[in-house]
């Protein structure tokens, strides 16, 4: 099962093979003698499917059904996919049994191809498991001697001497981080250990706690790929990363980065259980100057909330295409379900409110990077607003617009690259 869930479905032989089989099935349905009435019916069904696809995309964008503007590629896949499905359905009538079977198989396969195409348009779920909210990586073996260490006297890059045979890439896998204090039902976290963490007598390294979007899963593929790039440029140095589950269960609910009876204690899980587990199990620098709280979309909203609320734990923030505040997608539902109808409590939980109520000196050492895609207007506006609040609160904050990026993988990878470009010198992993 793990092997199946680990299959790559973006720009992979499986994806291209699925596309190819879909094309073959479409040609097989087309090649026949078409009675006039059947041809007209097939044309109408195809047109109807295409119209439904276009209308569904427009309605989704107008109602903000998914919390983001769907890219044009999604509209094209929905239109083409439903047109093909409509054509296959029409092919069921006035045809022999074998062609009915072919048409039935085609309906299913065209739906699969459409889903793969839409998924590839976003680029956020690289495997079969990720598409269904499951991180399919094998458990990672953690190095021995993983006690957290005090901050180094000198920047790490000045004292690090990479040994011969240093790995070219970091190691990846999963670990279960129990909700010991929170009782939160979290899925396994993804772990990234950079090349420098894999050698004998490895140095203590900075820590990143990363959170992905909603719906979504704690898949660390994108951040691991980005940090492999940085490690290659910095003699194997990069932070250790935990990509953790702030959603819980199957990832469909949104706890709004808070503790609640409805969805569980998501905030305590990330800020207490994950933090304690990291200190006990990873060779990291136990100093807030070397810790980053990071997130994308829903996770970005969590990151800025936790960074604002717990500067004694996290002095660095990377907010990639994040919400202006947790729960911004559906404030009424969050007020009711998470805050038991207490609108004042909800307002007090918002990052801007937390920043305004915190003395500026508490943020004197905090560095925050906010990014969003140029083609993602709502989240770019959110990043602009919250970065201005961070500056007013006393943080060292920067706003970066990622060119030609929407709310998909280009924005995530580009935002993380910009964030780490700012923070590598702060973490002592590179010269200023």
For each residue, the residues with C-beta under 8 A, 3 or more apart:
1: 4 5
2: 5 6 136 138
3: 6 7
4: 1 7 128
5: 1 2 127 128 129 132 134 136
6: 2 3 127 128 129 136 137
7: 3 4 12 14 127 128
8: 11 12 14 15 126 127
9: 12 14 15 116 119 120 125 126 127 128 131
10: 15 119 120 123 125 126
11: 8 15 120
12: 7 8 9 15 16
13: 16 17
14: 7 8 9 17 18
15: 8 9 10 11 12 18 19 116 120
16: 12 13 19 20
17: 13 14 20 21
18: 14 15 21 22 109 112 113 116
19: 15 16 22 23 113 116 117
20: 16 17 23 24
21: 17 18 24 25 109
22: 18 19 25 26 84 109 110 112 113
23: 19 20 26 27
24: 20 21 27 28
25: 21 22 28 29 88 102 105 106 109 110
26: 22 23 29 30 84 87 106 110
27: 23 24 30 31
28: 24 25 31 102 106
29: 25 26 32 87 88 91 99 102 103 106
30: 26 27
31: 27 28
32: 29 95 99
33:
34: 38 39 42
35: 38 39 94
36: 39 40
37: 40 41 94
38: 34 35 41 42 90 93 94 95
39: 34 35 36 42 43
40: 36 37 43 44
41: 37 38 44 45 90 93
42: 34 38 39 45 46 87 90 91
43: 39 40 46 47
44: 40 41 47 48 90
45: 41 42 48 49 86 87 89 90
46: 42 43 49 50 83 84 86 87 90
47: 43 44 50 51 83 86
48: 44 45 51 52 86
49: 45 46 52 53 82 83 84 85 86 87
50: 46 47 53 54 79 80 82 83 86
51: 47 48 54 55
52: 48 49 55 56 82 86
53: 49 50 56 57 75 78 79 80 81 82 83
54: 50 51 57 58 75 78 79
55: 51 52 58 59
56: 52 53 59 60 78 82
57: 53 54 60 61 70 74 75 78 79
58: 54 55 61 62
59: 55 56 62 63 65
60: 56 57 63 65 66 70
61: 57 58 64 65 69 70
62: 58 59
63: 59 60
64: 61 67 68 329 378
65: 59 60 61
66: 60 70
67: 64 214 297 329
68: 64 297 376 378 379 406 407
69: 61 376 377 378 406 407
70: 57 60 61 66 74 75
71: 74 75 121 122 375 406 407 408
72: 75 76
73: 76 77 117 118 121
74: 57 70 71 77 78 118 121 122
75: 53 54 57 70 71 72 78 79
76: 72 73 79 80
77: 73 74 80 81 114 117 118 121
78: 53 54 56 57 74 75 81 82 114 118
79: 50 53 54 57 75 76 82 83
80: 50 53 76 77 83 84 114
81: 53 77 78 84 85 110 111 113 114 117
82: 49 50 52 53 56 78 79 85 86 114
83: 46 47 49 50 53 79 80 86 87
84: 22 26 46 49 80 81 87 88 106 110 114
85: 49 81 82 88 89 107 110 111 114
86: 45 46 47 48 49 50 52 82 83 89 90
87: 26 29 42 45 46 49 83 84 90 91
88: 25 29 84 85 91 92 103 104 106 107 110
89: 45 85 86 92 103 107
90: 38 41 42 44 45 46 86 87 93
91: 29 42 87 88 95 99 102 103 106
92: 88 89 95 100 103 104
93: 38 41 90
94: 35 37 38
95: 32 38 91 92 99 100 103
96: 99 100
97: 100 101
98: 101 102
99: 29 32 91 95 96 102 103
100: 92 95 96 97 103 104
101: 97 98 104 105
102: 25 28 29 91 98 99 105 106
103: 29 88 89 91 92 95 99 100 106 107
104: 88 92 100 101 107 108
105: 25 101 102 108 109
106: 25 26 28 29 84 88 91 102 103 109 110
107: 85 88 89 103 104 110 111
108: 104 105 111 112
109: 18 21 22 25 105 106 112 113
110: 22 25 26 81 84 85 88 106 107 113 114
111: 81 85 107 108 114 115
112: 18 22 108 109 115 116
113: 18 19 22 81 109 110 116 117
114: 77 78 80 81 82 84 85 110 111 117 118
115: 111 112 118 119 131
116: 9 15 18 19 112 113 119 120
117: 19 73 77 81 113 114 120 121
118: 73 74 77 78 114 115 121 122
119: 9 10 115 116 122 123 124 125 131
120: 9 10 11 15 116 117 123
121: 71 73 74 77 117 118 408
122: 71 74 118 119 125 407 408 409
123: 10 119 120 126 408 409 410
124: 119 130 212 213 216 222 408 409 412
125: 9 10 119 122 130 131 217 219
126: 8 9 10 123 130 219 221
127: 5 6 7 8 9 130 131 136 219 221
128: 4 5 6 7 9 131 132 136
129: 5 6 132 134 135 136
130: 124 125 126 127 133 134 135 136 217 219 221
131: 9 115 119 125 127 128
132: 5 128 129
133: 130 187 215 216 217 250 251 252
134: 5 129 130 187 217
135: 129 130 174 187 188 190 217 218 219 220
136: 2 5 6 127 128 129 130
137: 6 140 172 173 174 190
138: 2 173 174
139: 173 174 175
140: 137 171 172 173 174 175 191 193
141: 173
142: 146 175 191 193 281 282
143: 146 193 197 198 202 283
144:
145: 283
146: 142 143 280 281 282 283
147: 283
148: 204 278 279 280 282 283 284 285 286
149: 152 204 283 284 285 286
150: 285 286 287
151: 285 287 289 290
152: 149 155 156 159 203 204 285 428
153:
154: 158 159 428
155: 152 158 159 428 429 431
156: 152 159 160 203 205 237 427 428 429
157: 160 234 235 237 428 429 430 431
158: 154 155 428
159: 152 154 155 156 203
160: 156 157 196 203 235 236 237
161:
162: 166 195 196 199 235 236
163: 166 199 200
164:
165:
166: 162 163 195 196 199 235 236
167: 170 171 195 198 236
168: 195 232
169: 195 228 231
170: 167 192 193 194 195 197 198 224 227 228 231 238
171: 140 167 192 193 197 198
172: 137 140 190 191 192 193 220 221 224
173: 137 138 139 140 141 190 191
174: 135 137 138 139 140 188 189 190 191
175: 139 140 142 188 189 191 242 281
176: 188 189
177: 186 188 189 242 244 273 274 277
178: 273 277
179: 182 183 184 185 186 264 265 269 273
180: 273 276
181: 268 272 273 276
182: 179 259 264 265 266 268 269 272 273
183: 179 264 265
184: 179 248 264 265 266 268 269 273
185: 179 248 249 264
186: 177 179 189 218 244 245 248 269
187: 133 134 135 217 218 245 248 249 251
188: 135 174 175 176 177 218 245
189: 174 175 176 177 186 218 242 243 244 245 274
190: 135 137 172 173 174 218 219 220 221 224 241 242 243
191: 140 142 172 173 174 175 220 240 241 242 243
192: 170 171 172 220 223 224 227 240 241 243
193: 140 142 143 170 171 172 197 198 240
194: 170 197 198 205 227 228 231 236 237 238 239 240
195: 162 166 167 168 169 170 198 199 231 236 238
196: 160 162 166 199 202 203 205 231 235 236 237 238
197: 143 170 171 193 194 202 205 240 283
198: 143 167 170 171 193 194 195 202
199: 162 163 166 195 196 202 236
200: 163
201:
202: 143 196 197 198 199 205 283
203: 152 156 159 160 196 283
204: 148 149 152 283 284 285
205: 156 194 196 197 202 237 238 239 240 283 284 285 290
206: 239 240 284 285 290 291 292 427 428 429
207: 239 240 241 242 278 282 284 285 290 291 292
208: 223 239 240 241 242 291 292 293 294 318
209: 241 242 244 270 274 275 278 291 292 293 294 314
210: 220 223 241 242 243 244 294 295 296 299
211: 218 243 244 245 246 270 294 295 296 298 299 300 302 303
212: 124 216 217 218 219 243 295 296 297 298 299
213: 124 216 296 297 298 299
214: 67 247 251 254 297 298 299 329
215: 133 247 251 252
216: 124 133 212 213 219 247 251 297 298 299
217: 125 130 133 134 135 187 212 245 251
218: 135 186 187 188 189 190 211 212 243 244 245
219: 125 126 127 130 135 190 212 216 222 243
220: 135 172 190 191 192 210 223 224 241 243
221: 126 127 130 172 190 224 225
222: 124 219 225 226 409 412 413 416
223: 192 208 210 220 226 227 241 243 294 416
224: 170 172 190 192 220 221 227 228 241
225: 221 222 228 229 413
226: 222 223 229 230 413 416 417 420
227: 170 192 194 223 224 230 231 238 239 241 420
228: 169 170 194 224 225 231 232 238
229: 225 226 232 233 417
230: 226 227 233 234 237 238 420 424 429
231: 169 170 194 195 196 227 228 234 236 237 238
232: 168 228 229
233: 229 230
234: 157 230 231 237 238 424 429 430
235: 157 160 162 166 196
236: 160 162 166 167 194 195 196 199 231
237: 156 157 160 194 196 205 230 231 234 429 430
238: 170 194 195 196 205 227 228 230 231 234 429
239: 194 205 206 207 208 227 292 427 429
240: 191 192 193 194 197 205 206 207 208 282 283 284
241: 190 191 192 207 208 209 210 220 223 224 227
242: 175 177 189 190 191 207 208 209 210 274 278 282
243: 189 190 191 192 210 211 212 218 219 220 223
244: 177 186 189 209 210 211 218 269 270 274
245: 186 187 188 189 211 217 218 248 251
246: 211 255 257 266 269 270 295 298 299 302
247: 214 215 216 251 252 253 254 255 266 298
248: 184 185 186 187 245 251 253 255 263 264 266 269
249: 185 187 252 253
250: 133
251: 133 187 214 215 216 217 245 247 248
252: 133 215 247 249
253: 247 248 249 263
254: 214 247 263 298 327 329 330 334
255: 246 247 248 258 260 262 263 264 266 267 338
256: 260 263 266 326 327 334 338 349
257: 246 266 267 270 298 301 302 305 306 326 327
258: 255 266 267 326 327 338 339 349
259: 182 264 265 266 267 268
260: 255 256 263 264 265 266 337 338 339 340
261: 340
262: 255 337 338
263: 248 253 254 255 256 260 266 337 338
264: 179 182 183 184 185 248 255 259 260 269
265: 179 182 183 184 259 260 268 269
266: 182 184 246 247 248 255 256 257 258 259 260 263 269 270 302
267: 255 257 258 259 270 271 306
268: 181 182 184 259 265 271 272 273
269: 179 182 184 186 244 246 248 264 265 266 272 273 274
270: 209 211 244 246 257 266 267 273 274 275 302 306
271: 267 268 274 275 306 309 310 313
272: 181 182 268 269 275 276
273: 177 178 179 180 181 182 184 268 269 270 276 277
274: 177 189 209 242 244 269 270 271 277 278
275: 209 270 271 272 278 279 313
276: 180 181 272 273 279 280
277: 177 178 273 274 280 281
278: 148 207 209 242 274 275 281 282 284
279: 148 275 276 282 284 286
280: 146 148 276 277
281: 142 146 175 277 278
282: 142 146 148 207 240 242 278 279
283: 143 145 146 147 148 149 197 202 203 204 205 240
284: 148 149 204 205 206 207 240 278 279 290
285: 148 149 150 151 152 204 205 206 207 290
286: 148 149 150 279
287: 150 151 290 291
288: 291 311 312 313 314 315 365
289: 151 315 316 365 426 427
290: 151 205 206 207 284 285 287 427 428
291: 206 207 208 209 287 288 313 314 315 316
292: 206 207 208 209 239 314 316 317 318 423 427
293: 208 209 303 306 307 310 313 314 316 317 318
294: 208 209 210 211 223 299 300 303 317 318 319 320 416 419
295: 210 211 212 246 298 299 300 301 302 303 304 318 319 320 322
296: 210 211 212 213 299 300 320 321 322 412 415
297: 67 68 212 213 214 216 300 301 320 321 322 323 379 407
298: 211 212 213 214 216 246 247 254 257 295 301 302 322 323 326
299: 210 211 212 213 214 216 246 294 295 296 302 303 322
300: 211 294 295 296 297 303 304 319 320 321 322 323
301: 257 295 297 298 304 305 319 322 323 324 325 326 327 328 351
302: 211 246 257 266 270 295 298 299 305 306 326
303: 211 293 294 295 299 300 306 307 317 318 319 322
304: 295 300 301 307 308 317 319 322 351 368 370 386 390
305: 257 301 302 308 309 325 326 349 350 351 354
306: 257 267 270 271 293 302 303 309 310 313 314
307: 293 303 304 310 311 314 316 317 366 368
308: 304 305 311 351 354 355 358 390 393
309: 271 305 306 354
310: 271 293 306 307 313 314
311: 288 307 308 314 315 358 362 363 365 366
312: 288 362
313: 271 275 288 291 293 306 310
314: 209 288 291 292 293 306 307 310 311 317 366
315: 288 289 291 311 365 366 367
316: 289 291 292 293 307 366 367 368 423 426 427
317: 292 293 294 303 304 307 314 366 367 368 369 390 395
318: 208 292 293 294 295 303 368 369 371 415 416 419 420 423
319: 294 295 300 301 303 304 322 368 369 370 371 383 386
320: 294 295 296 297 300 371 372 411 412 415 416 419
321: 296 297 300 371 372 373 376 379 383 407 411 412 415
322: 295 296 297 298 299 300 301 303 304 319 370 372 379 382 383 386
323: 297 298 300 301 326 327 328 329 379 382
324: 301 328 350 351 352 381 382 385 386
325: 301 305 328 349 350 351 352 386
326: 256 257 258 298 301 302 305 323 334 349 350
327: 254 256 257 258 301 323 330 331 333 334 335 338 346
328: 301 323 324 325 331 382
329: 64 67 214 254 323
330: 254 327 333 334
331: 327 328 334 335 346
332: 335 336
333: 327 330 336 337
334: 254 256 326 327 330 331 337 338 339 346
335: 327 331 332 338 339 341 342 343 346
336: 332 333 339 340 341
337: 260 262 263 333 334
338: 255 256 258 260 262 263 327 334 335 346
339: 258 260 334 335 336 342 343 345 346 349
340: 260 261 336
341: 335 336
342: 335 339 345 346
343: 335 339 346 347
344: 347 348
345: 339 342 348 349
346: 327 331 334 335 338 339 342 343 349 350
347: 343 344 350 353
348: 344 345 353 354 357
349: 256 258 305 325 326 339 345 346 353 354
350: 305 324 325 326 346 347 353 354
351: 301 304 305 308 324 325 354 355 386 389
352: 324 325 355 356 385 386 389
353: 347 348 349 350 356 357
354: 305 308 309 348 349 350 351 357 358
355: 308 351 352 358 363 389 390 392 393 395
356: 352 353 389 393
357: 348 353 354
358: 308 311 354 355 362 363 393
359: 362
360: 363 364 393 394
361: 364 394
362: 311 312 358 359 394
363: 311 355 358 360 366 390 393 394 395
364: 360 361 394
365: 288 289 311 315
366: 307 311 314 315 316 317 363 394 395 396
367: 315 316 317 395 396 397 422 423 426
368: 304 307 316 317 318 319 387 390 395 396 397 398
369: 317 318 319 397 398 400 418 419 422 423
370: 304 319 322 383 384 386 387 390 397 398 399 400
371: 318 319 320 321 383 399 400 401 402 411 414 415 418 419
372: 320 321 322 376 379 380 382 383 401 402 405 411 415
373: 321 376 379 380 401 402 404 405 406 407 410 411 414
374: 380 401 402 403 404 405
375: 71 404 405 406
376: 68 69 321 372 373 379 380 405 406 407 411
377: 69 380 381
378: 64 68 69 381 382
379: 68 297 321 322 323 372 373 376 382 383 407
380: 372 373 374 376 377 383 384 401
381: 324 377 378 384 385
382: 322 323 324 328 372 378 379 385 386
383: 319 321 322 370 371 372 379 380 386 387 399
384: 370 380 381 387 388 399
385: 324 352 381 382 388 389
386: 304 319 322 324 325 351 352 370 382 383 389 390
387: 368 370 383 384 390 391 397 398 399
388: 384 385 391 392
389: 351 352 355 356 385 386 392 393
390: 304 308 317 355 363 368 370 386 387 393 395 397
391: 387 388 395 397
392: 355 388 389
393: 308 355 356 358 360 363 389 390
394: 360 361 362 363 364 366
395: 317 355 363 366 367 368 390 391
396: 366 367 368
397: 367 368 369 370 387 390 391
398: 368 369 370 387 422
399: 370 371 383 384 387
400: 369 370 371 415 418 419
401: 371 372 373 374 380
402: 371 372 373 374 405 410 411 414 415 418
403: 374
404: 373 374 375 410
405: 372 373 374 375 376 402 408 410 411 414 415
406: 68 69 71 373 375 376 410 411
407: 68 69 71 122 297 321 373 376 379 411
408: 71 121 122 123 124 405 411 412
409: 122 123 124 222 412 413
410: 123 373 402 404 405 406 413 414
411: 320 321 371 372 373 376 402 405 406 407 408 414 415
412: 124 222 296 320 321 408 409 415 416
413: 222 225 226 409 410 416 417
414: 371 373 402 405 410 411 417 418
415: 296 318 320 321 371 372 400 402 405 411 412 418 419
416: 222 223 226 294 318 320 412 413 419 420
417: 226 229 413 414 420 421
418: 369 371 400 402 414 415 421 422
419: 294 318 320 369 371 400 415 416 422 423
420: 226 227 230 318 416 417 423 424
421: 417 418 424
422: 367 369 398 418 419 425 426
423: 292 316 318 367 369 419 420 426 427
424: 230 234 420 421 427 429 430
425: 422 428 429 430 431 432
426: 289 316 367 422 423
427: 156 206 239 289 290 292 316 423 424
428: 152 154 155 156 157 158 206 290 425
429: 155 156 157 206 230 234 237 238 239 424 425
430: 157 234 237 424 425
431: 155 157 425
432: 425
